[in-house]
Amino acid sequence: MLNDEICKLRDKLNESIINEEDYEIIYKLSVELDELIAEFYRHELKIKGYMAMA
């Protein structure tokens, strides 16, 4: 599920920050997380749009 993917990637990003990994790795994880969050909201808006039409 998308929620689970977001949580896993967020944890991975946080761990990378704590471990002071290379900036490129942290940035890549951050961008991936942003994309998943955007996908989540697009999905939620689509569902709510369909529900409002019913």
N, CA, C and O atoms as a Tinker XYZ file with bonds, in Angstrom:
   216  protein
     1  N      0.828000   -1.176000    0.000000    73     2
     2  CA     0.000000    0.000000    0.000000    64     1     3
     3  C      0.882000    1.253000    0.000000    63     2     4     5
     4  O      2.010000    1.222000    0.492000    81     3
     5  N      0.381000    2.314000   -0.534000    73     3     6
     6  CA     1.135000    3.557000   -0.671000    64     5     7
     7  C      1.546000    4.123000    0.681000    63     6     8     9
     8  O      2.660000    4.627000    0.828000    81     7
     9  N      0.671000    4.046000    1.656000    73     7    10
    10  CA     0.989000    4.519000    3.007000    64     9    11
    11  C      2.207000    3.805000    3.583000    63    10    12    13
    12  O      3.084000    4.430000    4.179000    81    11
    13  N      2.250000    2.490000    3.396000    73    11    14
    14  CA     3.370000    1.696000    3.898000    64    13    15
    15  C      4.674000    2.074000    3.206000    63    14    16    17
    16  O      5.721000    2.161000    3.848000    81    15
    17  N      4.610000    2.296000    1.899000    73    15    18
    18  CA     5.801000    2.703000    1.150000    64    17    19
    19  C      6.326000    4.043000    1.650000    63    18    20    21
    20  O      7.534000    4.235000    1.788000    81    19
    21  N      5.408000    4.964000    1.921000    73    19    22
    22  CA     5.794000    6.283000    2.424000    64    21    23
    23  C      6.480000    6.140000    3.780000    63    22    24    25
    24  O      7.519000    6.757000    4.012000    81    23
    25  N      5.921000    5.350000    4.662000    73    23    26
    26  CA     6.507000    5.160000    5.995000    64    25    27
    27  C      7.890000    4.525000    5.919000    63    26    28    29
    28  O      8.811000    4.953000    6.614000    81    27
    29  N      8.037000    3.509000    5.079000    73    27    30
    30  CA     9.336000    2.842000    4.934000    64    29    31
    31  C     10.386000    3.793000    4.380000    63    30    32    33
    32  O     11.516000    3.833000    4.867000    81    31
    33  N     10.011000    4.556000    3.363000    73    31    34
    34  CA    10.969000    5.473000    2.756000    64    33    35
    35  C     11.311000    6.618000    3.708000    63    34    36    37
    36  O     12.456000    7.067000    3.752000    81    35
    37  N     10.328000    7.088000    4.465000    73    35    38
    38  CA    10.582000    8.138000    5.460000    64    37    39
    39  C     11.585000    7.641000    6.505000    63    38    40    41
    40  O     12.502000    8.366000    6.891000    81    39
    41  N     11.398000    6.394000    6.956000    73    39    42
    42  CA    12.327000    5.822000    7.937000    64    41    43
    43  C     13.731000    5.703000    7.352000    63    42    44    45
    44  O     14.720000    5.983000    8.028000    81    43
    45  N     13.808000    5.286000    6.096000    73    43    46
    46  CA    15.097000    5.146000    5.427000    64    45    47
    47  C     15.773000    6.518000    5.291000    63    46    48    49
    48  O     16.980000    6.638000    5.501000    81    47
    49  N     15.007000    7.535000    4.946000    73    47    50
    50  CA    15.542000    8.887000    4.830000    64    49    51
    51  C     16.046000    9.379000    6.190000    63    50    52    53
    52  O     17.151000    9.911000    6.293000    81    51
    53  N     15.240000    9.200000    7.216000    73    51    54
    54  CA    15.642000    9.631000    8.556000    64    53    55
    55  C     16.927000    8.933000    9.007000    63    54    56    57
    56  O     17.807000    9.556000    9.601000    81    55
    57  N     17.022000    7.655000    8.721000    73    55    58
    58  CA    18.215000    6.894000    9.085000    64    57    59
    59  C     19.443000    7.417000    8.331000    63    58    60    61
    60  O     20.536000    7.514000    8.890000    81    59
    61  N     19.244000    7.747000    7.072000    73    59    62
    62  CA    20.348000    8.290000    6.272000    64    61    63
    63  C     20.832000    9.625000    6.826000    63    62    64    65
    64  O     22.032000    9.902000    6.849000    81    63
    65  N     19.898000   10.440000    7.267000    73    63    66
    66  CA    20.252000   11.739000    7.847000    64    65    67
    67  C     21.007000   11.542000    9.158000    63    66    68    69
    68  O     22.036000   12.176000    9.391000    81    67
    69  N     20.496000   10.668000   10.003000    73    67    70
    70  CA    21.135000   10.399000   11.295000    64    69    71
    71  C     22.550000    9.868000   11.095000    63    70    72    73
    72  O     23.468000   10.233000   11.829000    81    71
    73  N     22.720000    8.995000   10.087000    73    71    74
    74  CA    24.032000    8.397000    9.815000    64    73    75
    75  C     24.931000    9.306000    8.985000    63    74    76    77
    76  O     26.040000    8.924000    8.610000    81    75
    77  N     24.446000   10.508000    8.704000    73    75    78
    78  CA    25.204000   11.498000    7.941000    64    77    79
    79  C     25.727000   10.935000    6.624000    63    78    80    81
    80  O     26.890000   11.115000    6.266000    81    79
    81  N     24.835000   10.249000    5.915000    73    79    82
    82  CA    25.218000    9.717000    4.613000    64    81    83
    83  C     25.433000   10.847000    3.620000    63    82    84    85
    84  O     25.116000   12.004000    3.895000    81    83
    85  N     25.967000   10.499000    2.481000    73    83    86
    86  CA    26.271000   11.465000    1.426000    64    85    87
    87  C     25.018000   12.254000    1.048000    63    86    88    89
    88  O     23.909000   11.721000    1.018000    81    87
    89  N     25.226000   13.528000    0.764000    73    87    90
    90  CA    24.115000   14.421000    0.407000    64    89    91
    91  C     23.311000   13.881000   -0.769000    63    90    92    93
    92  O     22.083000   13.972000   -0.764000    81    91
    93  N     23.969000   13.326000   -1.765000    73    91    94
    94  CA    23.278000   12.817000   -2.948000    64    93    95
    95  C     22.282000   11.716000   -2.584000    63    94    96    97
    96  O     21.188000   11.656000   -3.145000    81    95
    97  N     22.652000   10.864000   -1.667000    73    95    98
    98  CA    21.768000    9.774000   -1.231000    64    97    99
    99  C     20.564000   10.356000   -0.494000    63    98   100   101
   100  O     19.425000    9.963000   -0.746000    81    99
   101  N     20.821000   11.287000    0.411000    73    99   102
   102  CA    19.739000   11.917000    1.176000    64   101   103
   103  C     18.801000   12.660000    0.233000    63   102   104   105
   104  O     17.580000   12.566000    0.363000    81   103
   105  N     19.365000   13.388000   -0.702000    73   103   106
   106  CA    18.548000   14.144000   -1.662000    64   105   107
   107  C     17.681000   13.202000   -2.504000    63   106   108   109
   108  O     16.495000   13.464000   -2.706000    81   107
   109  N     18.267000   12.116000   -2.990000    73   107   110
   110  CA    17.534000   11.140000   -3.811000    64   109   111
   111  C     16.362000   10.553000   -3.023000    63   110   112   113
   112  O     15.250000   10.455000   -3.542000    81   111
   113  N     16.608000   10.166000   -1.783000    73   111   114
   114  CA    15.543000    9.616000   -0.943000    64   113   115
   115  C     14.454000   10.650000   -0.691000    63   114   116   117
   116  O     13.267000   10.325000   -0.684000    81   115
   117  N     14.864000   11.887000   -0.486000    73   115   118
   118  CA    13.909000   12.963000   -0.235000    64   117   119
   119  C     13.006000   13.195000   -1.449000    63   118   120   121
   120  O     11.798000   13.380000   -1.307000    81   119
   121  N     13.598000   13.184000   -2.629000    73   119   122
   122  CA    12.818000   13.372000   -3.859000    64   121   123
   123  C     11.857000   12.200000   -4.056000    63   122   124   125
   124  O     10.700000   12.405000   -4.422000    81   123
   125  N     12.324000   10.984000   -3.818000    73   123   126
   126  CA    11.455000    9.808000   -3.934000    64   125   127
   127  C     10.284000    9.903000   -2.959000    63   126   128   129
   128  O      9.148000    9.583000   -3.310000    81   127
   129  N     10.564000   10.337000   -1.748000    73   127   130
   130  CA     9.511000   10.484000   -0.738000    64   129   131
   131  C      8.507000   11.546000   -1.169000    63   130   132   133
   132  O      7.299000   11.347000   -1.041000    81   131
   133  N      8.996000   12.662000   -1.674000    73   131   134
   134  CA     8.105000   13.719000   -2.168000    64   133   135
   135  C      7.187000   13.192000   -3.262000    63   134   136   137
   136  O      5.998000   13.511000   -3.286000    81   135
   137  N      7.734000   12.387000   -4.166000    73   135   138
   138  CA     6.937000   11.834000   -5.265000    64   137   139
   139  C      5.848000   10.893000   -4.745000    63   138   140   141
   140  O      4.715000   10.919000   -5.226000    81   139
   141  N      6.196000   10.071000   -3.767000    73   139   142
   142  CA     5.201000    9.166000   -3.183000    64   141   143
   143  C      4.095000    9.937000   -2.468000    63   142   144   145
   144  O      2.920000    9.583000   -2.566000    81   143
   145  N      4.473000   10.984000   -1.754000    73   143   146
   146  CA     3.483000   11.789000   -1.052000    64   145   147
   147  C      2.557000   12.480000   -2.048000    63   146   148   149
   148  O      1.346000   12.537000   -1.835000    81   147
   149  N      3.119000   13.000000   -3.125000    73   147   150
   150  CA     2.303000   13.641000   -4.163000    64   149   151
   151  C      1.350000   12.628000   -4.784000    63   150   152   153
   152  O      0.185000   12.940000   -5.030000    81   151
   153  N      1.839000   11.419000   -5.036000    73   151   154
   154  CA     0.986000   10.363000   -5.585000    64   153   155
   155  C     -0.141000   10.030000   -4.623000    63   154   156   157
   156  O     -1.279000    9.823000   -5.045000    81   155
   157  N      0.164000    9.978000   -3.343000    73   155   158
   158  CA    -0.836000    9.698000   -2.323000    64   157   159
   159  C     -1.946000   10.751000   -2.361000    63   158   160   161
   160  O     -3.128000   10.410000   -2.358000    81   159
   161  N     -1.562000   12.031000   -2.396000    73   159   162
   162  CA    -2.559000   13.100000   -2.412000    64   161   163
   163  C     -3.363000   13.109000   -3.705000    63   162   164   165
   164  O     -4.565000   13.373000   -3.679000    81   163
   165  N     -2.722000   12.827000   -4.833000    73   163   166
   166  CA    -3.479000   12.739000   -6.089000    64   165   167
   167  C     -4.530000   11.645000   -6.000000    63   166   168   169
   168  O     -5.665000   11.825000   -6.442000    81   167
   169  N     -4.153000   10.526000   -5.433000    73   167   170
   170  CA    -5.071000    9.399000   -5.263000    64   169   171
   171  C     -6.226000    9.786000   -4.333000    63   170   172   173
   172  O     -7.385000    9.492000   -4.626000    81   171
   173  N     -5.911000   10.439000   -3.221000    73   171   174
   174  CA    -6.940000   10.849000   -2.265000    64   173   175
   175  C     -7.905000   11.855000   -2.888000    63   174   176   177
   176  O     -9.117000   11.763000   -2.687000    81   175
   177  N     -7.371000   12.809000   -3.638000    73   175   178
   178  CA    -8.236000   13.802000   -4.278000    64   177   179
   179  C     -9.146000   13.152000   -5.303000    63   178   180   181
   180  O    -10.307000   13.537000   -5.440000    81   179
   181  N     -8.631000   12.175000   -6.020000    73   179   182
   182  CA    -9.433000   11.476000   -7.007000    64   181   183
   183  C    -10.583000   10.739000   -6.333000    63   182   184   185
   184  O    -11.718000   10.778000   -6.808000    81   183
   185  N    -10.284000   10.066000   -5.225000    73   183   186
   186  CA   -11.321000    9.338000   -4.484000    64   185   187
   187  C    -12.362000   10.305000   -3.955000    63   186   188   189
   188  O    -13.560000   10.049000   -4.085000    81   187
   189  N    -11.937000   11.403000   -3.364000    73   187   190
   190  CA   -12.868000   12.372000   -2.803000    64   189   191
   191  C    -13.687000   13.035000   -3.893000    63   190   192   193
   192  O    -14.852000   13.369000   -3.676000    81   191
   193  N    -13.094000   13.230000   -5.066000    73   191   194
   194  CA   -13.831000   13.797000   -6.187000    64   193   195
   195  C    -14.937000   12.878000   -6.651000    63   194   196   197
   196  O    -16.036000   13.333000   -6.967000    81   195
   197  N    -14.655000   11.586000   -6.694000    73   195   198
   198  CA   -15.669000   10.614000   -7.082000    64   197   199
   199  C    -16.769000   10.534000   -6.041000    63   198   200   201
   200  O    -17.942000   10.380000   -6.382000    81   199
   201  N    -16.396000   10.637000   -4.776000    73   199   202
   202  CA   -17.393000   10.544000   -3.715000    64   201   203
   203  C    -18.306000   11.772000   -3.726000    63   202   204   205
   204  O    -19.499000   11.661000   -3.444000    81   203
   205  N    -17.757000   12.922000   -4.044000    73   203   206
   206  CA   -18.561000   14.145000   -4.073000    64   205   207
   207  C    -19.565000   14.114000   -5.211000    63   206   208   209
   208  O    -20.615000   14.752000   -5.135000    81   207
   209  N    -19.247000   13.373000   -6.268000    73   207   210
   210  CA   -20.147000   13.292000   -7.422000    64   209   211
   211  C    -21.317000   12.357000   -7.161000    63   210   212   213
   212  O    -22.352000   12.460000   -7.819000    81   211
   213  N    -21.163000   11.441000   -6.202000    73   211   214
   214  CA   -22.183000   10.430000   -5.942000    64   213   215
   215  C    -23.382000   10.985000   -5.215000    63   214   216
   216  O    -24.326000   10.249000   -4.927000    81   215
